[in-house]
Amino acid sequence: MNSFARSVFVGGLLSAGALFTSCSRDAMPTMEEGLVGRWEWEQTAAKNQHVLTPDNTGHKVVVEFDRRGRARFYQDDKLVSAAAFMVRRDRAGLGEPVRHLIIYRGYQNNQYYSVSGNRLQLQDANGKLLQHQYTRLVADLSVQLPTTKQGQ
């Protein structure tokens, strides 16, 4: 093998190695990481019942999940509750898809969840068919630069 072919071959191996390393399992976001953030409530629906929304309840509800396993619940910008949580994978049965379950410490109700883009869907695991939908709140990253006096 001449030196040009050898360098192309070695370069290809290095490129392939870098590609596989950059796509390692550790680099991929997990479902748990997708849950982290602030989520604003959009609606709660139950079978054959009126859909609840911020407009018809008069309340703004936000839930925040952090990386340390804490959930904080706000109503109308006031902290109303907080709990430690952990996430477990739950397989309902053979051939059933894996579901993700939020287990809150100190609460009797746990919730199944799914995240798709900026949407969070929670379903109570206590047998009631309540579906809660949330939208991810984006942090305000605006920066104010100091003003300088003219002539300086």
Stockholm file with secondary structure:
# STOCKHOLM 1.0

chainA/1-152         MNSFARSVFVGGLLSAGALFTSCSRDAMPTMEEGLVGRWEWEQTAAKNQHVLTPDNTGHKVVVEFDRRGRARFYQDDKLVSAAAFMVRRDRAGLGEPVRHLIIYRGYQNNQYYSVSGNRLQLQDANGKLLQHQYTRLVADLSVQLPTTKQGQ
#=GR chainA/1-152 SS CCHHHHHHHHHHHHHHHHHHHHTCGGGSCCHHHHHCEEEEEEEEEETTSCCBCHHHHCCCEEEEECTTSEEEEEETTEEEEEEEEEEEEEECSTTCCEEEEEEETTCSCCEEEEEETTEEEEEESSSCCEEEEEEECCCCCCCCCCCCCTTC
#=GC SS_cons         CCHHHHHHHHHHHHHHHHHHHHTCGGGSCCHHHHHCEEEEEEEEEETTSCCBCHHHHCCCEEEEECTTSEEEEEETTEEEEEEEEEEEEEECSTTCCEEEEEEETTCSCCEEEEEETTEEEEEESSSCCEEEEEEECCCCCCCCCCCCCTTC
//
